[in-house]
Amino acid sequence: MKSANRVFKNTMFLYMRMSITVFSSLYATRLILNALGASDFGIFNLISGLITMLIFLNASMTQASQRFMSYAQGKGDSREQVGIFSVSVILHLLIAILSAILLEGVEPLLFSHVLKIDPDRVDAAKTIYQFMIVSSFFVIISVPYDAVINAHENMLFVAVLGVLESFLKLGIALFITQSDSDRLVIYGSLMALLSMIIMIIKAIYSHNKYKEVQTNVRKNFDRLIFDKMLRFVGYTLLSSSVSLISGYGIGIVLNIFFGTIVNAAQGIVAQVSGQLGVFANTMMKALNPLITKSEGAGNRKMMLDASFIGIKISFFLLAFFYVPVILEMPIIFKYWLVNIPQYTIVFCTLLLVRNLIEQLYVTLATAIISVGNIKNFQIYTSILNIVPLPVSYILFNYGYPPYFLYIVFLLYSFCRGVIFILFAKKECDMSIRSYFKQVVMKSIIPFVFIFLIATIPHIFMNEGIYRLLTVIIVNTFAFLLIVWLFGLTELEKQFIKQIINKIRTKVHL
């Protein structure tokens, strides 16, 4: 119960952050799109797609480092935690330096032979590229601090820092709308500066807050831990890097065949997916340390139970927001963006469906990584991660429209799920039958019923704000009723009742 309360408290902190950052980020996107125009917005998303992928890499590397820190906390070994942090700092500094060298090395090839950018905007794009290299350096070296903060489950600090970052991004967006200089270059420079500021705040806070975060890295360096983490992080880096290359390559392939306008649509879709995904990712951020610490303490059953509950809750959180968005996407985009780049709606619909599929196995990676035997898992996922890039290139070369990219990713997500499930069975002793019975069927069946019910006003009412509001209301009532009756087990219902009683006690209801 103590662990459940901690997860609940951390989740509340993150949801308070989310309630502010989601709307702030979406409004900032609207301002930036209007200020830069579709073409320059596409250029920025094409170049900054590199940073988007590096943020994904950062999340994967954070999870790998956090695995060691949380595992040591589960064992109660404070000395090992000091060594783990010191090794993590050295590893990620080396990765950051090598990444910067590699990015500088490929810059002439990208701009001379690969990217399709208007000649009068090439210089601005090159400048943005340099700013993105700076951002990537600070994103990577912040990993040890992200890992230690997450391992300590300090979600209050994560929430406060997230709100600060969101407001700073909104401030940048407002500033850009008033700037008379090259707005694309100014925007890129300020975003790079923001990455530096956020990293410095994390470092100062961690050094003052946590004992294992010590300045004398060389003194606390442990060769045994280094060798162990190097192998583990190396396999994680392999999978994440291949995924990064494939993800960034997709943006380049779209650019080659369809130009920067389609890159603008891709960037907007990524914003929508990212902001709606915050609702589920928030729960995962609070739950992942519990999964790893349970394995570290030798409690495999609690680790699997937490993984199953995490999948269901995150799936339902996504489904709650996805149903009205999928049904009423045209009117939502009309009020949000005004000027909607071509393919934005079809891109977004397919991507949201893909996200729902991936949510059905989202915590299994954490469970597998917690056990620690990840070599074959990362090799198989690495091979699969690169497949969408050549397949999309071939399809586009034969004249298929750009939205086939997301159809390819739908199939990729199914295959990825199979790999996750098989490795969870092998490494975590997970019962596939229990997984499908307790997780997949308990998630899919309620979702189908909710979607069908929410479709009724969508079919019988005229498009507009009243239909949107009606769909939201019907979806909300259908969601609460059907998930409670068919989606939750008795144990999960008891847990939710305890949470409700806790909230009522706090607010004196």
N, C-alpha and C positions, 0 to 999 in steps of 0.2 A: 504493500500500500504506500510505503514511503517513496518507492520509485515512481509509482503512478502519480502521486502528488507532485513530485519534482517535474515529471514530464508535463503535467497539467500547468504548473506555474510557468515553466519555460515557454510553453506554447502560448499562454496568455500574453506574455511579454512580446513574443514575436508577432502575434496577431494585432496587438496595439500598434506595432511598427508598420505592419502590412496595411492597416486601415488608412494610414497616412501616405505611405510610399506609393501604393498602387495608383491612386488618383493623381498624385503629384507627378509620377513618371509618365502616365498617359497624357496628361496635359502638357508636360514638357515636350513629348514627342510631337504633339500637334503644333506647338510653337516652332519647334526646330524645322519641321516639314514645311511650314508656311514661310519661315525666314530663309531657308536655303533653297527652296524649290525642289521639285522631284528629282531633277538630274543631279544636283549637288548632294542632296540627301542620299541618293543612290551611290554616289562616289564615296561618301563618308561610310556608309554601311558596307560597301565593298572592301574598303581598306580596314575599317574598324572591325570587320568580321573576323579578322585575325585576332583581335583582342577578345571578341566574344568567345572564340574558340579557346583562347588562353585562359579565360575565366572558367571555362569548362575544365580545362586542364588543371587549373588552380583548385577547383572543387575536388577533382579526383585525387590530386596529390595531397590535399588537406585530409581527405578521408584516409589515405594511406598512412600519413603521419599521425593522424588522430587515432588510428587503430592501435599503434604502438603505445601512445600516451594513455588512452583509455584502458588498454589491456593491463598496463603497469599499475594504473589506479585500481583496477579490479583486484589485482594481486596485493595492493597496498605497499608497493616498492617505490619509495620516494627517491632513492638514490638513482634508480634506473631511469626515472622520469627526467632527471637532470641530464643524464647522458643522452637520452633520446632527443631532447630539445637541442642540445649542442650539435649532435650529428645532423639533425634536420636542418639547422641553419647553414651548415657547411654544404650539405647536399644541394639545397635550393639556391644557394649563391652560385655554385658551379653551374647548375641548370640555367639560371638566369643569364650568366655570362655567355654560355654556349649558345643559348637561344638568340641573344642580341647579335652575336657574330654571324650566326646562320641567317638571320633576317636581313642583316646588312649585305651579306653575300649574294642573296637571291634578288635584291632590289633591282639591279640593272636588267635582269632577265624578265622580271615581272612587268616593268614599265616599257621595255623595248619590244617584247615579243608575245606577251600573254594578255595583259589587261586591255580592255577596249574603252578608252576614255577620250572625250573630245580634246583635240590638241591644245586648245586654249586653257584647259583645266588640268593638264598634266603636271605642271609645276606645283600647283596647289595640292594635287593628290600626292606628289612626292613629299611635300612638307608634312602632310597628314601622316604619311607612312613613318616618317622619322619620329613624330610625336607618339605614334602607336608603339614603336619600339621602346621608347622610354616608359610608356604605360605598362607594357608587357614585363619589363624588368622589375618594376615595383610590384606588379601583381604576383609574380613568381616568388620574390623574396619575402612576401607577406605570408606565405603558406605556413611556416612554423608558428607564427602568432595566431593565425586562424585556427590551427590545429589545437594549440594549447587552450585557447578560449573555448572552443567547442568541447574539448575533453573535460573541462571544468564545468561545462553546461551553463556558462555565464551568459544566458540569453538576454538578460537585461541590458548588458553592455552592447551586445549584438543589435538589439532593438534600437537603443539610443543612437549608436553609430549609423545604423541604416537610415534613421529619420534625418540625421544630420546630412548624410550623403545625398539623400533625396532632395532636401531643400537646397543644397548647393547646386545640384544639377538643374533644379528649377530656376535658380538664380542665374545660372549660365544661360539657360534658354531665354529668359527675359532680357538678359544683357545682349544676346545675339540679335534679337529682334530690333534693338535700338542702334546697333553698330553700323557705321558707315564704311568700315574696312572690309577686307575679304572675309565674309562671315564663316566660310568653310574653314579657313586657316585659324581664325580666332577660336572657333568652336573646338577644333582639334587640340590646340595648345592648352585651352582651359581644362579639357577633359584629362589630358596628360598630367597637368598640375594637380587635379583632383585626386588621381591615383596615388600620387606622391604624398599628398596630405593625409589621406586615409591610412596609408601604410605607416606613416610616422606616428599617428595617433595610436594605432594598434600596438606598435613597438613600445612606446612610452608607457602605455597602460599596462601591458603585460610584464614589463620589467619591474614596475612598481607593485604589481598585484600578486604575482606567482613566484614561489621560491625556486622552482625548477628553471625559470627564465633568468639565467645568469650571464653577465657580460663576458666573463672569461671563458670563451668557447673552447680554446685550445686546452686549457687546464682540465676541463670536464669531458674532453673527447675520449670516447671509448671505442677501440678498434673492433671489438667483438660486436658491439651494437651497430657500428658503421657497416660491417660486412653483412649483417643480417638485414639492416634497413636498405642497404644498397641493392641487394637482390630483390627484396620486396618492392621497393620504390621503382627499381629498374623495370620489373614486369608491369607495374601500374603505369609507368611512363610510356612503355611500349604501346600498350592498348590506348592510352589517352592521346598519345602523339599521332598514332594512326587515325584515330577518330578526328583529331584536330585537323590533320592534313586533308582528310576526306571532307569534313564539314566546310573548311575554308575553300577547298577545291571546288565544291559545289557552287559557291558564290562566283568563282572565277568562270566556271563552265556556263552558268547563266549569263554572265557578262559577255562572254565570247559570242554566244548565239543570239542573245536578246537585248544587250545593252544595259545601261545604268538605270533605266526606268523600272525594269523588272527587279533589279537589285533594291530599288526603293520599296517595291512591294514586299520583297523578302525581308527587308529590315523592319517594316511595320508589323508583319506577321510575327517576327521574332519577338517584338515588343509585346504584342497581345498574348502570345503563348507564355512568355516569361512572366508577365504580370498576373495572368490568371493562374499560372503554375505556382505562384508564391503561396497560395492558400494551402496547397498540398506540401510544397517544399518546406513550409514553416513547421508543419508537424514532423516531417522527416528530420529536420535539423534538431528538434528537441528529442526525438526518439532514437536516432542513430547511436549516441553515446551509451544509452541503456542496453542496446543490442550487443555492442562490443564489450561493455563491462560485464554483462551477464556471462558471455563466453569466457572472459578473463577470470571470472570467479568460478568457472566450472559448471555453470547452470545452463546446459544446452536447451532444456525444455523452455525456460524463460526466454532464452534468445529466440527460439523459433516462434513462441507465442507472441512475443513483441513484434517479430517480423510480419506475421500474419495479420495482426491487428493494424500495424502500420500500413500495409497494403490496402486493406479495406477502407480505413479512414481516409487515406490520401485519395483513393479512387472516388469515394463519395464526395469529398470536398471539391475535386475537379468536376465531377458530374453535375453537382449542384449549380455551378456557374456556367458550365459548358452548354447545358441543354438550352437555356434561353439565348445564349450567344450564337449557337449554331443555327437555331431557328430564325432569329431576328437579326442576323449579321448585317444585311444591307442597311437597315434603318439605324443600327448602332454606329456603323462606320460613317453614315451620312451626317449624323449629329456630331460625331467625334472629330473627323478629319476634314469634312467639306469636300476637298479635292482628293479623290481616292485613286491611286495608281492602278493601272490595269493588272488583272490577275490577283489582286489583293484578297478578295473574298474567297475565291476557290482555293488559293494557297492556305488561307487561314482555316477553312473548314477541314481540309485534309490533314493539316498539321494537328488540329485539336483531336481528331479521331485517332491519329497516331499516338498522341500523348496519353489518351485513355488506355490504349493497348499496353503501352509501356508501364503505366501505373499498376498494372496487374502483377508485376514482378519487381517493383521498384526497390523493395528492401532486401531482396534475395542477394544482391551484390554485396550489401553491407554484411549480411550473414556469412557469405563465403569468405569475404576479406577478413572478418573477425576470426574465423577458424585459422586462416593464415596460409593454407596451401593453395596458392593462387597461380602457380606457373602455367599449368595447362589451361586454366580458365582464361587468363589474360591472352595467351597465344591464340586460342580459338576466337575470342571476341575481337582480337586485333585483325585476324584474317577477315572476319565478317564485316568489320567497320569500314574496310576499304572498298567493299563491293559496290555500294551505291554510286561511287564516283565514276568508274568506267561504264557501268550500266547506263547511267544518265547521259553520259557523253555519247554513247552509241545511239541511244534513242533520239537525242536532239539532232544528231548527225543525219538521221533518217527522217527528220522533219516533224517529229512529235512536238506538241505544244509544251510550254514550260511547266505546267502543272503535273506532268508525268513524273517530275522529280519527286513530288510528295507521294505519288502512288508507289514508286520504287521504295521510298522510306517506310511505307505501310508494310510492305512485304518484308523488308529488312527487320522491322520491329517484331514481327511474328517469329522470324528465325532466331532473333536475339533472345526472345522469351524462352524458346525451346532450350537454348544453351544454358540460360540461367537456371531453369528448372532442373535439368539433368545434373548440373554441377551442385546445386543445392541438395539434391538427393545423395550424391556421391560424397560430398565433403561435410555436409551438415546433418546427414541422416534424416533428411526431410521426407515424409511420406507424400508421394505425388497424389495419391488418392485423397488424402486429407487436405492437401493444398487445393485441389479442384473442388472438393466438397465444401470446405470452410471459407475459401477465398473467392475462387473464380465464379462459381455458381451463385454464391451469396452476393456477389457484386453485379454480375451481368444481368441476371433476371430482374432485380429491382430497377436497374437502369433502363432496360427496355420498356417496362411498364410506365415509368416516370416520363420517358420520352414520348410514348404514345399518347398519354394523357395531356401533356403540354402541347402536343401537336393540334389538339382539337380547336382551341381558339385561333391558332395560326392558320388553320384551314378555313374556318367559317367567318373570320373577321377581315376587314380591309387593312392593308398595311398602314402603319402609322404608330404614333406614340401610345394610343390607347390599347392597340393590340400588343405592343411590347410590354406595357404594364400588366395587362391581363395574363400574358404568357408567364411573366415573372411570378405573379401571385399564384397562378395554378401550379406552376412548377414547385414553388415553395411548399404549398400544402401537400401536394402529391409526394414530394420528396420526404417530408417529415413522417407522413403516414406509412408509406411503403417501405422505406428503409427501416423504420422501427418494427414493422410487422414481419418483414421477410429478409432484411439484410443483416440483422444483428443476432448474435447468440444471446442466451440468457446471461452468461457471464459478462458480455459486453454491455448489455442493458443495465446490469447492476453497477458496472463501472460508471456509466453515463449518469445514472441516478445519483451516485455518490458525488460526482462532479457538480450536478445541478444543486444538490443540497449544500455543497461547499460554497457555491456562488451565492445562494440565498442567505447563507450565514454571514458571508462577507458583507453583503449589502443590506443586511437586517430586514429581509423580506418576511 
